[in-house]
Structures are given as C-alpha cells and as structure tokens.
Amino acid sequence: MKRIAFLLSFPLLASPLWAADLMQVYREAQANDPSYAAARANLEAGREKTPQARAGLLPTLGVTGNSQWNENDIYQRSGPVLYRPHFNSNGYTLTLSQPLFRWQNWVAYDQSKFQVAQAEANFVQAGQDLILRVAQAYFDVLYAIENLKAVRASKISIEQQLESAKKNFEVGTATIVDSQEAQARYDLATAQEIASESDLEVRQRALQAIIGREPGVLAPFRRDADIPQPQPADMKQWATAAENDNINVQLQKAALEIASREVERQRAGHYPTLDLVANKGKSTTFGSVGGGELDTNFQNVGVQLNLPIFQGGLVVSRQSEASANRAAAESNLEAARRNSALAARQFYLGSTNGLAQVRALKAALISSQSSLESNRLGFEVGVRINIDVLNADNQVYVTRRDLAKAVLDTLMSQLRLKAAVGTLSEDDVVAANALLDPTATAQ
C-alpha cells in the first residue's frame, strides 16, 4: 500500500509547483485577451482607410454588356402596318475614367492619413490598457491573498481568546459576558474570513477573464524589493509631457485634423469636377433589319466637366455641420489636455506619497516582528501569556498586508503615471516583474 501511495504521489513530486510571474501572465494576456485581439483587428481595418481614399485618385476601368430582343411595328398614321422588323442586338462597352480634378478626393486622401494615425494610436492605447488591466488584476490577487492571511491570523488569535474566556468562566475567574464578547468577535472573524475567501475567488476569476485560464500560483513581491522614484522628480514636467504626449491627446489631435479637413471636403461640393473618359466597344445587330448582320465598332476619348450649381442647400448644410464638428473637436482636445495633466499630477502624488507610506510600513513591520520575538521570549520565561504572542503575530500579518497594499498601489500609480504621458510599454512590465520572487508563492 505504501508503494501504491508513493506511485500515486510521484507525478506531484516530478512536477513541482512554480509561480507564474507578471511577465508570463502579460504574455498570456497578449495572446488570449479578447479586447486586445479586437483592438488588433481594428488596427488592421483602420489601415485600410488610406488605400480606400487613394482609390478616388486612381483610374477606374469597367466593362458592360447587353443583349436584347427587339420587336417593332412600323406603319403610317391611320394606315396599315408596313412591316414588323424583329431582331436581336448585343454589344459591350469598355470604359476607362481618370479623375483630373476632384478636390474632395484629394482632401479625403489627406484625411485618411490621420484616420490611420488615429487607428494606430487606438491600438497603442489598447496595449497600455492591457498592461494596466493585467497589472491591476495580478496585484489584486496578491493583495487578496495577503488580506486572507491577516484575517486568518486574527481569527486564530480570537479563537484562542475564546477558549481562554470559556475556561476562565468554567473555573469562575471570568463572567459570562467575557465569554459572549469573545464568541461575538470570533463569529465576526469567521464572517470576515468567508468574505476574504470570496474576494480572493473573485480576483482570481477577474485575472482568468484576461488570460483565458485559471491563474494558478503567482509570484509574490520580494521582501527586500525597493520601488524606484519616478524620474524626473518634477510634477510639472510630468504634467507638461501628459498635455502633449498622452495617447488620448494624440487621438484628439488626429480627430481635430480629420474634422478640419472634413470642412474643406464639404466645401469642395461647390467646386467643378473634371474627368478623362475613354470608351471602346462593339455593337452587333442581326435579324430582319436590312436582311443581315450589322456590326459597329466604336471608340472615343474626351473630358467630362461637371459644374454643381444648386443642390437644394445640401452642400451648405453639410459644410455647417462639419464646422460645428470641428469646433467640438477643438474643445475635446482641450479637455483631453487638461484631464491628462490632472491625471499625471494625481498619479505622481500617488507614487511619491505611496513611497513614503511604504517606508513607514516597512519600519512598522520591523517593529512588529521585534514585538513578536519579544512576546515569544516573554512567553517562554513566563512573563507573557499565549494571547500576547497571538496578538503580536496577528499584528505582523496585518502590517504585512498593509505594506503589500501600499506597494501595490504605489506600483499601479507609477504605471498609470507612465500611461498618462503615453510612455507605458513592455519595459515597465519588465521593471515591475523584477520586483517579484518567482521562487516563492503568494499562497
């Protein structure tokens, strides 16, 4: 039986647990996240705007054919039918058209370049959004694990207090109120443990929705990891960079260029158009006309001028609409600049204040660990009771949880700060990943 048990456990021994780090999770998200896949497809679609607009400047070539049966009654007025010719006719025409002057087509071609730039900026934004979503989901799981550890440590401490209160009540050194209070704290701790377990499950499923599989074991942060200060250490420089380089600002700049050219394109509805048109074809008629078959070969080339005079006010209305859209685009650009600068300031302050909080909590953790060691020593020599040790141990878990929260929030602030200035990239994922310990597990 022991041999069977060993063989059953051998696959587990041969496949040791390993912790997936942030970089591995990010790679899986790139391959499996549906939102990112949709953004990639939208980029491919957006890049087709230029070939479509260019088509309005290039020649078009088409061929048409026809075949019809003709029956005619020919007679003098109020007289008998002289004869009834019936015949079949068919033919084809090859038409070549080359725009010579269509100003709206040239404007549309210029406009398409900004539409492509807009599509590319949207894809960059989707890439940055993917990094933020992956990092947030990954960090949320780590925090949920630390929170569950702290809650369980607190529950153990309260459970010991409950047992002590019950024993003291039995021997008459404590009242029933003490026992009931301890029981209430224990029940509350149990409820908090259930809520923490549920929160961890939700966080894991959120990460699963991004990478397409259960996240499994994740690498936690190294205890000695130091988060660097954002560079440059000047909030105004970050705000200025955000006003110019934020992805949403770039999108609104492209939208303004598109709207400005749309005004010009609609104004071109008043302009004449000039096309070079060439036709070549053949028409064949055979039957009772002339008693035989007639063939006609034709070819012609020329220019075609179209001068719009009045179209019911349609062109004027569309031009007014385009002007209003341009004004809206200008306002949207200004709003994007202000919001980007505000976001940069907020995330810069979140980063710097977070670093200060991390330093304070690291010091508090050292103090809590020292307190735990002192209480353990005091328990061994008889000057401290078991509850004191449990409370000190619980304080270590709580401080460690708060430290993890501060570290995660600070890192997210730095990533969002990079996104606010449009520079968030895979290098930042690599830098954050360097703070993890893949040889350890968060569970």
C-alpha positions as CSV (number, residue, x, y, z in Angstrom):
1,M,0.0,0.0,0.0
2,K,2.9,2.4,0.8
3,R,4.3,1.6,-2.6
4,I,1.0,2.4,-4.3
5,A,0.7,5.7,-2.3
6,F,4.2,6.6,-3.4
7,L,3.4,5.9,-7.1
8,L,0.3,8.0,-6.9
9,S,2.2,10.9,-5.4
10,F,5.1,10.6,-7.7
11,P,3.6,12.8,-10.5
12,L,3.2,15.5,-8.0
13,L,6.8,15.1,-6.9
14,A,8.0,15.1,-10.5
15,S,6.0,18.3,-11.3
16,P,6.9,20.8,-8.6
17,L,4.8,23.9,-8.3
18,W,6.2,27.0,-9.9
19,A,4.9,30.5,-9.6
20,A,3.9,32.4,-12.7
21,D,5.3,36.0,-12.7
22,L,3.8,39.2,-14.1
23,M,5.7,38.9,-17.4
24,Q,4.3,35.4,-18.0
25,V,0.8,36.5,-17.3
26,Y,1.2,39.5,-19.5
27,R,2.4,37.3,-22.4
28,E,-0.7,35.1,-22.0
29,A,-2.9,38.2,-21.9
30,Q,-1.4,39.4,-25.2
31,A,-2.3,36.1,-26.8
32,N,-5.7,35.5,-25.2
33,D,-7.3,38.7,-24.1
34,P,-10.4,39.3,-26.4
35,S,-10.3,43.1,-26.0
36,Y,-6.7,43.3,-27.2
37,A,-7.5,40.9,-30.1
38,A,-10.3,43.2,-31.1
39,A,-8.0,46.2,-31.0
40,R,-5.5,44.4,-33.2
41,A,-8.3,43.7,-35.7
42,N,-9.5,47.3,-35.5
43,L,-6.0,48.5,-36.3
44,E,-5.9,46.3,-39.5
45,A,-9.2,47.7,-40.5
46,G,-8.2,51.3,-39.8
47,R,-5.1,50.9,-42.0
48,E,-7.3,50.3,-45.0
49,K,-8.5,53.9,-44.9
50,T,-5.6,55.1,-47.0
51,P,-6.0,52.6,-49.8
52,Q,-9.7,53.3,-49.9
53,A,-9.1,57.1,-50.2
54,R,-6.3,56.6,-52.7
55,A,-8.8,54.8,-55.0
56,G,-10.6,58.1,-55.5
57,L,-7.4,59.4,-57.2
58,L,-6.8,56.4,-59.5
59,P,-8.4,55.4,-62.7
60,T,-11.4,53.1,-62.8
61,L,-12.0,50.5,-65.5
62,G,-15.2,48.7,-66.1
63,V,-17.0,46.7,-68.8
64,T,-20.7,46.4,-69.5
65,G,-22.5,44.1,-71.9
66,N,-26.1,43.8,-73.2
67,S,-28.2,41.6,-75.2
68,Q,-31.9,42.3,-76.1
69,W,-34.6,41.2,-78.5
70,N,-36.4,43.9,-80.4
71,E,-39.9,43.8,-82.0
72,N,-41.2,46.9,-83.8
73,D,-44.4,47.8,-85.8
74,I,-43.8,50.4,-88.5
75,Y,-46.8,52.0,-90.1
76,Q,-48.2,55.2,-91.5
77,R,-50.5,57.2,-89.2
78,S,-54.1,55.7,-89.5
79,G,-52.7,53.2,-92.0
80,P,-51.9,49.6,-92.1
81,V,-48.6,48.2,-90.7
82,L,-46.0,48.4,-93.4
83,Y,-43.7,45.8,-91.8
84,R,-42.7,44.3,-88.5
85,P,-38.9,44.1,-88.1
86,H,-37.7,41.8,-85.3
87,F,-34.1,41.3,-84.5
88,N,-31.6,40.7,-81.7
89,S,-28.9,43.2,-80.7
90,N,-26.0,42.8,-78.3
91,G,-22.8,44.6,-77.5
92,Y,-20.2,45.6,-74.9
93,T,-18.6,48.8,-73.8
94,L,-15.2,49.1,-72.0
95,T,-15.0,52.4,-70.1
96,L,-11.9,54.0,-68.6
97,S,-12.3,57.0,-66.3
98,Q,-9.5,59.0,-64.7
99,P,-10.2,61.9,-62.3
100,L,-8.4,65.0,-63.4
101,F,-9.8,67.4,-60.8
102,R,-11.8,66.2,-57.9
103,W,-10.7,68.3,-54.9
104,Q,-12.8,66.4,-52.4
105,N,-11.0,63.2,-53.3
106,W,-7.6,64.8,-52.6
107,V,-8.8,66.1,-49.3
108,A,-10.2,62.7,-48.4
109,Y,-6.8,61.1,-49.2
110,D,-5.1,63.6,-46.9
111,Q,-7.8,62.9,-44.3
112,S,-7.2,59.2,-44.4
113,K,-3.6,59.6,-43.2
114,F,-4.9,61.0,-39.9
115,Q,-7.5,58.2,-39.7
116,V,-4.7,55.7,-39.9
117,A,-2.8,57.6,-37.3
118,Q,-5.9,57.5,-35.1
119,A,-6.2,53.7,-35.6
120,E,-2.6,53.2,-34.6
121,A,-3.0,55.5,-31.5
122,N,-6.1,53.5,-30.5
123,F,-4.0,50.3,-30.7
124,V,-1.2,51.8,-28.6
125,Q,-3.9,52.8,-26.1
126,A,-5.3,49.3,-26.1
127,G,-1.7,48.0,-25.4
128,Q,-1.3,50.3,-22.5
129,D,-4.8,49.4,-21.2
130,L,-3.8,45.7,-21.4
131,I,-0.7,46.4,-19.2
132,L,-2.8,48.3,-16.6
133,R,-5.5,45.6,-16.6
134,V,-3.1,42.8,-16.2
135,A,-1.0,44.5,-13.5
136,Q,-4.2,45.5,-11.6
137,A,-5.7,42.1,-11.7
138,Y,-2.3,40.4,-10.8
139,F,-1.8,42.8,-7.9
140,D,-5.4,42.4,-6.7
141,V,-4.8,38.7,-6.4
142,L,-1.6,39.2,-4.4
143,Y,-3.4,41.6,-2.0
144,A,-6.4,39.3,-1.6
145,I,-4.0,36.6,-0.5
146,E,-2.2,38.8,2.0
147,N,-5.6,40.0,3.3
148,L,-6.8,36.4,3.8
149,K,-3.6,35.6,5.7
150,A,-4.2,38.5,8.0
151,V,-7.8,37.7,8.6
152,R,-7.0,34.0,9.4
153,A,-4.2,35.1,11.8
154,S,-6.7,37.3,13.5
155,K,-9.2,34.5,13.7
156,I,-6.7,32.2,15.3
157,S,-5.9,34.8,17.9
158,I,-9.6,35.4,18.7
159,E,-10.2,31.7,18.8
160,Q,-7.5,31.3,21.5
161,Q,-9.1,34.2,23.4
162,L,-12.5,32.5,23.2
163,E,-11.1,29.2,24.6
164,S,-9.4,31.1,27.4
165,A,-12.6,33.0,28.2
166,K,-14.6,29.7,28.3
167,K,-12.1,28.1,30.6
168,N,-12.0,31.1,32.9
169,F,-15.8,31.1,33.1
170,E,-15.8,27.5,34.0
171,V,-13.4,28.0,36.9
172,G,-15.2,31.2,37.9
173,T,-12.5,33.7,37.2
174,A,-14.5,35.4,34.4
175,T,-18.1,36.3,33.7
176,I,-20.4,35.0,31.0
177,V,-20.2,38.5,29.4
178,D,-16.5,37.9,28.7
179,S,-17.2,34.6,27.0
180,Q,-20.1,36.1,25.0
181,E,-17.9,39.0,23.8
182,A,-15.2,36.6,22.7
183,Q,-17.7,34.5,20.9
184,A,-19.1,37.6,19.1
185,R,-15.6,38.6,18.0
186,Y,-14.9,35.0,16.8
187,D,-18.2,34.9,14.8
188,L,-17.2,38.3,13.2
189,A,-13.8,36.9,12.3
190,T,-15.4,33.9,10.7
191,A,-17.6,36.1,8.6
192,Q,-14.6,38.2,7.6
193,E,-12.7,35.0,6.6
194,I,-15.6,34.0,4.4
195,A,-15.7,37.4,2.8
196,S,-12.0,37.4,2.2
197,E,-12.1,33.9,0.6
198,S,-14.9,35.1,-1.7
199,D,-12.9,38.2,-2.6
200,L,-9.9,36.1,-3.5
201,E,-12.0,33.9,-5.7
202,V,-13.5,37.0,-7.5
203,R,-10.0,38.5,-8.0
204,Q,-8.7,35.2,-9.5
205,R,-11.7,35.0,-11.8
206,A,-11.0,38.6,-13.0
207,L,-7.5,37.6,-13.9
208,Q,-8.7,34.5,-15.6
209,A,-11.0,36.6,-17.8
210,I,-8.0,38.3,-19.2
211,I,-5.6,35.4,-19.7
212,G,-8.2,32.7,-20.6
213,R,-7.2,30.2,-17.9
214,E,-7.1,29.8,-14.1
215,P,-4.1,31.9,-12.9
216,G,-2.8,29.2,-10.6
217,V,0.1,30.1,-8.3
218,L,1.5,33.6,-8.6
219,A,4.9,35.0,-7.7
220,P,4.7,37.5,-4.7
221,F,6.9,40.6,-4.2
222,R,10.3,40.2,-2.8
223,R,10.5,41.3,0.8
224,D,13.6,43.4,0.0
225,A,12.2,45.0,-3.2
226,D,12.8,48.7,-3.5
227,I,10.4,50.7,-5.7
228,P,12.4,53.5,-7.5
229,Q,11.3,57.1,-7.5
230,P,9.6,58.4,-10.7
231,Q,12.1,60.2,-12.9
232,P,12.2,63.2,-13.5
233,A,11.3,64.1,-9.9
234,D,9.3,67.1,-11.0
235,M,5.5,67.0,-11.2
236,K,5.3,69.9,-13.6
237,Q,7.4,68.1,-16.2
238,W,5.1,65.1,-16.0
239,A,2.1,67.3,-16.4
240,T,3.6,69.1,-19.4
241,A,4.5,65.8,-21.0
242,A,1.0,64.5,-20.5
243,E,-0.5,67.5,-22.2
244,N,1.5,66.8,-25.3
245,D,2.1,63.0,-25.5
246,N,-0.9,61.4,-23.8
247,I,-2.5,58.9,-26.1
248,N,-5.9,60.4,-25.8
249,V,-4.4,63.8,-26.6
250,Q,-2.9,62.3,-29.7
251,L,-6.3,60.8,-30.6
252,Q,-8.0,64.1,-30.2
253,K,-5.3,65.9,-32.3
254,A,-5.9,63.4,-35.1
255,A,-9.7,63.9,-34.7
256,L,-9.2,67.7,-35.0
257,E,-7.2,67.3,-38.2
258,I,-9.8,65.0,-39.6
259,A,-12.6,67.4,-38.7
260,S,-10.7,70.4,-40.2
261,R,-10.3,68.5,-43.5
262,E,-13.9,67.5,-43.4
263,V,-14.8,71.1,-43.6
264,E,-12.7,71.5,-46.7
265,R,-14.0,68.3,-48.2
266,Q,-17.6,69.5,-47.8
267,R,-16.7,72.9,-49.2
268,A,-15.4,71.2,-52.3
269,G,-19.0,70.3,-53.1
270,H,-19.2,73.7,-54.7
271,Y,-16.2,73.0,-57.0
272,P,-16.4,71.6,-60.5
273,T,-15.1,68.1,-61.3
274,L,-13.2,67.2,-64.4
275,D,-12.6,63.6,-65.6
276,L,-10.9,61.9,-68.5
277,V,-13.3,59.4,-70.0
278,A,-12.5,56.8,-72.7
279,N,-14.9,54.2,-74.2
280,K,-14.3,51.3,-76.5
281,G,-16.9,48.7,-77.6
282,K,-18.8,46.8,-80.2
283,S,-22.5,46.5,-81.1
284,T,-24.0,43.8,-83.2
285,T,-27.5,43.7,-84.7
286,F,-28.8,40.9,-86.7
287,G,-32.2,39.8,-87.8
288,S,-34.7,41.2,-90.3
289,V,-33.3,44.7,-90.4
290,G,-31.6,45.0,-93.8
291,G,-31.8,41.3,-94.1
292,G,-28.4,40.7,-92.4
293,E,-26.0,41.3,-89.6
294,L,-24.7,44.8,-88.8
295,D,-21.5,45.3,-86.7
296,T,-20.5,48.6,-85.2
297,N,-17.1,49.1,-83.6
298,F,-16.7,52.4,-81.7
299,Q,-14.1,54.1,-79.5
300,N,-13.9,57.6,-78.1
301,V,-12.0,59.7,-75.6
302,G,-12.7,63.0,-74.1
303,V,-13.1,65.1,-70.9
304,Q,-16.2,65.4,-68.8
305,L,-16.9,68.6,-66.8
306,N,-19.5,68.7,-64.1
307,L,-20.4,72.1,-62.5
308,P,-22.7,71.9,-59.5
309,I,-25.0,74.9,-59.4
310,F,-27.7,74.2,-56.8
311,Q,-28.4,71.1,-54.8
312,G,-31.2,72.3,-52.5
313,G,-28.8,73.7,-49.9
314,L,-27.3,70.2,-49.1
315,V,-23.7,71.3,-49.6
316,V,-24.1,74.4,-47.4
317,S,-25.7,72.4,-44.6
318,R,-23.0,69.7,-44.7
319,Q,-20.4,72.4,-44.5
320,S,-22.0,74.0,-41.5
321,E,-22.2,70.6,-39.9
322,A,-18.5,70.0,-40.5
323,S,-17.7,73.4,-39.0
324,A,-19.6,72.6,-35.8
325,N,-17.9,69.2,-35.6
326,R,-14.5,70.9,-35.9
327,A,-15.4,73.3,-33.0
328,A,-16.4,70.2,-30.9
329,A,-13.1,68.5,-31.8
330,E,-11.2,71.6,-30.6
331,S,-13.0,71.5,-27.3
332,N,-12.4,67.8,-26.9
333,L,-8.7,68.3,-27.5
334,E,-8.5,71.0,-24.8
335,A,-10.4,68.7,-22.4
336,A,-8.1,65.8,-23.1
337,R,-5.0,68.0,-22.4
338,R,-6.4,69.2,-19.1
339,N,-7.5,65.7,-18.0
340,S,-4.2,64.2,-18.9
341,A,-2.3,66.9,-16.9
342,L,-4.6,66.3,-14.0
343,A,-4.1,62.5,-14.2
344,A,-0.3,63.0,-14.3
345,R,-0.3,65.1,-11.2
346,Q,-2.6,62.7,-9.3
347,F,-0.5,59.6,-10.2
348,Y,2.7,61.4,-9.5
349,L,1.5,62.4,-6.0
350,G,0.1,58.9,-5.5
351,S,3.6,57.5,-6.4
352,T,5.6,59.8,-4.1
353,N,3.2,59.6,-1.2
354,G,3.0,55.8,-1.7
355,L,6.7,55.5,-1.4
356,A,6.7,57.4,1.9
357,Q,3.9,55.1,3.1
358,V,5.9,52.1,2.1
359,R,9.0,53.2,4.0
360,A,6.8,53.9,7.1
361,L,5.1,50.5,6.9
362,K,8.5,48.7,6.4
363,A,9.6,50.3,9.7
364,A,6.4,49.3,11.3
365,L,6.8,45.7,10.1
366,I,10.3,45.6,11.6
367,S,8.9,46.9,14.9
368,S,6.0,44.3,14.8
369,Q,8.4,41.5,14.2
370,S,10.6,42.7,17.1
371,S,7.5,42.8,19.3
372,L,6.6,39.3,18.2
373,E,10.0,38.0,19.1
374,S,9.9,39.7,22.5
375,N,6.5,38.3,23.3
376,R,7.7,34.8,22.3
377,L,10.7,35.2,24.6
378,G,8.4,36.5,27.3
379,F,6.1,33.6,26.9
380,E,9.0,31.1,27.3
381,V,10.1,32.7,30.5
382,G,6.6,33.1,31.8
383,V,6.0,36.9,31.8
384,R,3.7,36.8,28.7
385,I,0.7,34.6,28.0
386,N,-0.2,32.8,24.8
387,I,-2.7,35.5,23.8
388,D,0.0,38.1,23.8
389,V,2.0,36.1,21.4
390,L,-1.0,35.5,19.1
391,N,-1.9,39.2,19.1
392,A,1.7,40.2,18.2
393,D,1.7,37.6,15.4
394,N,-1.6,38.9,14.1
395,Q,-0.1,42.4,14.1
396,V,2.7,41.2,11.9
397,Y,0.2,39.8,9.4
398,V,-1.9,43.0,9.4
399,T,1.2,45.2,8.9
400,R,2.4,42.9,6.2
401,R,-1.0,43.2,4.5
402,D,-1.0,47.0,4.7
403,L,2.6,47.0,3.4
404,A,1.5,44.9,0.4
405,K,-1.4,47.2,-0.2
406,A,0.9,50.3,-0.2
407,V,3.4,48.6,-2.5
408,L,0.7,47.5,-5.0
409,D,-0.9,50.9,-5.0
410,T,2.4,52.7,-5.5
411,L,3.4,50.5,-8.4
412,M,0.0,51.0,-10.0
413,S,0.4,54.8,-9.6
414,Q,3.7,54.6,-11.4
415,L,2.3,52.5,-14.2
416,R,-0.6,54.9,-14.6
417,L,1.7,57.8,-14.5
418,K,3.6,56.4,-17.4
419,A,0.3,55.8,-19.2
420,A,-0.7,59.4,-18.5
421,V,2.3,60.6,-20.5
422,G,1.9,58.0,-23.2
423,T,5.2,56.1,-22.5
424,L,3.9,53.0,-20.8
425,S,5.4,50.0,-22.5
426,E,6.6,46.4,-22.0
427,D,9.8,47.7,-20.4
428,D,7.7,48.9,-17.5
429,V,6.3,45.4,-17.2
430,V,9.8,44.0,-17.1
431,A,10.8,46.6,-14.4
432,A,7.8,45.7,-12.2
433,N,8.4,42.0,-12.8
434,A,11.9,42.4,-11.4
435,L,10.4,43.1,-8.0
436,L,8.7,39.7,-7.8
437,D,10.2,36.5,-6.5
438,P,9.3,33.6,-8.9
439,T,10.8,31.0,-6.5
440,A,8.2,31.9,-3.8
441,T,4.5,31.5,-3.9
442,A,1.9,34.0,-2.8
443,Q,-0.5,31.3,-1.5
